[in-house]
């Protein structure tokens, strides 16, 4: 694995399923019903995903940030063996990061639990440990590439030395930017833009595809 230095993971529907990174704090704040209404409008095409996320952010008003770490594993539905995959890649001196459109506060908890090297996410405002309901800096599809570039620049890693793992349309630009890409539990459209695709509830299933990508790096 000498030519691979970094694997970049999406979060929602990639590492965790059903309960998304912005949905989880909404549940903690007693706003699950309101979140579902916004989700329904988005699915009907009445809201784009960015507008929907700004509305969701308002549902976090008053939530204490510390509650995310306290309750994450009780609510989230992660794939199996995330930590095992991170450890296996670390044994090969391959760094692992998370880049998500969702709140960076949730991405940090994911990073701490499973041992990722770094994380990026939308900056939901927190003042004195409490969410204000505002987003200070939103991470969309194109900004995901900027996040990856930031990490690579700080760690002397080239784009061709990276593999991106994700499931959604916001991952397609980063798939195209990296040397390799793996679509996981994704739609046909996303699969068409990835080098490899897999449907699984066990993250260790991506390791064989990482091995295949390395052969062509």
C-alpha positions in Angstrom: 0.0 0.0 0.0 3.0 2.3 -0.5 1.2 4.5 -3.0 -1.9 5.1 -0.9 -1.6 7.6 2.0 -5.2 8.6 2.7 -8.7 7.3 2.7 -11.4 9.9 3.0 -14.8 8.9 4.3 -18.2 10.5 3.9 -20.4 10.1 7.1 -24.1 9.9 6.4 -25.2 6.6 4.8 -21.5 5.7 4.5 -20.4 5.2 8.1 -23.8 5.7 9.8 -27.2 4.8 8.3 -30.8 5.9 8.8 -30.0 8.4 11.5 -28.1 11.1 9.8 -25.6 13.4 11.4 -28.0 16.4 11.6 -30.9 14.2 12.5 -29.2 12.8 15.5 -28.9 16.2 17.4 -32.5 17.0 16.3 -33.6 13.8 18.1 -31.6 14.8 21.1 -33.3 18.2 21.1 -36.8 16.7 20.9 -37.3 17.8 17.3 -37.6 14.6 15.5 -41.1 15.4 14.1 -40.0 18.8 12.8 -37.0 17.2 11.2 -39.2 14.6 9.4 -41.4 17.4 8.0 -38.3 19.1 6.5 -37.1 15.7 5.2 -40.5 15.2 3.5 -40.3 18.6 1.8 -36.8 17.8 0.5 -37.9 14.4 -0.8 -40.8 16.0 -2.7 -38.4 18.5 -4.3 -39.8 21.5 -2.5 -36.4 22.2 -0.8 -32.9 21.6 -2.0 -30.6 19.9 0.4 -28.7 23.1 1.4 -31.9 25.0 2.2 -33.2 22.0 4.1 -30.0 21.8 6.2 -30.3 25.4 7.2 -33.8 24.8 8.4 -32.7 21.7 10.2 -30.0 23.7 11.9 -32.7 25.9 13.6 -34.0 22.8 15.3 -30.7 22.5 17.2 -31.3 25.7 19.1 -30.7 25.2 22.8 -29.1 21.8 22.6 -26.0 21.3 24.7 -23.1 20.1 22.4 -21.9 17.6 25.1 -25.0 15.5 24.6 -23.9 14.4 21.2 -20.9 12.5 22.5 -22.9 11.2 25.5 -25.7 9.7 23.4 -24.2 9.1 19.9 -23.8 5.3 20.1 -27.3 4.9 21.7 -28.9 6.6 18.7 -26.7 6.2 15.7 -26.8 3.1 13.5 -23.2 2.6 12.3 -21.8 0.0 10.0 -20.0 -2.9 11.6 -16.3 -2.8 12.2 -15.5 0.8 11.5 -12.7 0.9 14.1 -11.2 -2.3 12.7 -11.0 -0.8 9.2 -9.4 2.4 10.6 -6.9 0.3 12.6 -6.1 -1.9 9.5 -5.4 1.2 7.4 -3.3 2.8 10.2 -1.2 -0.4 10.3 -0.2 0.4 6.7 0.5 4.0 7.5 -2.6 5.2 5.7 -4.5 8.1 7.3 -8.2 8.2 7.6 -10.4 11.3 7.7 -14.1 12.1 7.7 -15.6 14.9 5.5 -19.3 15.5 5.9 -22.0 18.0 4.9 -23.4 17.5 8.4 -22.3 19.2 11.6 -18.7 19.1 12.4 -19.6 18.6 16.0 -21.0 15.1 15.1 -18.0 14.4 12.9 -15.7 15.1 15.8 -17.5 12.5 18.0 -17.2 10.0 15.1 -13.5 10.8 14.9 -13.0 10.4 18.7 -15.0 7.1 18.9 -13.4 5.3 15.9 -9.9 6.8 15.8 -10.0 8.8 12.6 -7.1 11.2 12.1 -9.2 14.3 11.4 -12.6 15.5 10.5 -14.4 18.2 8.5 -18.0 19.3 8.5 -20.4 22.2 8.4 -19.7 24.6 11.3 -22.9 24.8 13.3 -22.6 27.7 15.7 -22.1 26.8 19.4 -21.8 29.5 22.1 -20.9 28.5 25.6 -21.5 24.9 24.8 -25.0 25.4 23.3 -26.1 25.3 19.7 -27.6 28.6 18.5 -29.5 27.2 15.5 -27.2 28.9 13.0 -24.6 27.6 10.5 -21.5 29.7 10.3 -19.9 27.8 7.4 -21.6 25.3 5.2 -19.8 22.4 3.6 -21.4 21.4 0.2 -20.1 19.1 -2.5 -17.4 21.5 -3.8 -16.3 22.4 -0.3 -15.6 18.8 0.4 -12.8 19.0 -2.2 -11.5 22.1 -0.4 -11.4 20.2 2.9 -9.5 17.3 1.3 -7.1 19.8 -0.3 -6.5 21.4 3.1 -5.7 18.1 4.8 -3.5 16.9 1.9 -1.6 20.2 1.9 -0.9 20.0 5.6 0.3 16.3 5.3 2.1 16.4 1.9 -0.3 14.1 0.2 -1.2 14.2 -3.5 -4.8 13.7 -4.8 -3.7 10.5 -6.6 -2.6 9.1 -3.3 -6.2 9.3 -1.9 -9.2 7.1 -2.0 -12.7 8.5 -1.4 -15.5 6.4 0.1 -19.0 7.7 0.0 -22.6 7.1 -1.0 -24.2 10.3 -2.3 -24.2 12.9 -5.1 -22.2 15.3 -2.9 -19.4 12.7 -3.0 -19.1 12.6 -6.8 -16.8 15.6 -7.1 -14.5 14.2 -4.6 -14.6 10.8 -6.3 -13.4 12.5 -9.5 -10.7 14.4 -7.6 -9.1 11.4 -5.9 -7.0 8.6 -7.3 -9.5 6.0 -6.3 -13.2 5.9 -5.2 -15.5 3.4 -3.7 -19.3 3.9 -3.7 -20.9 2.2 -0.7 -24.7 1.5 -0.4 -25.3 4.0 -3.1 -27.6 4.8 -6.0 -26.8 3.7 -9.6 -25.8 7.3 -10.5 -23.2 7.4 -7.8 -21.9 3.9 -8.6 -21.4 5.0 -12.2 -19.0 7.7 -11.0 -16.9 5.4 -8.7 -14.2 2.9 -9.5 -15.8 0.3 -7.3 -19.2 -0.2 -5.6 -20.4 -2.4 -2.8 -23.6 -2.8 -0.8 -22.8 -3.9 2.8 -23.4 -3.4 6.5 -19.8 -4.3 7.3 -17.1 -1.7 6.5 -14.4 -4.4 6.2 -15.9 -5.2 2.8 -14.2 -2.1 1.4 -10.7 -3.4 2.2 -10.5 -5.7 -0.8 -11.5 -2.8 -3.1 -8.9 -0.6 -1.5 -6.4 -3.3 -2.4 -7.7 -3.3 -6.1 -7.4 0.5 -6.3 -3.8 0.3 -5.0 -2.9 -2.0 -7.9 -3.6 0.8 -10.4 -2.3 3.8 -8.4 
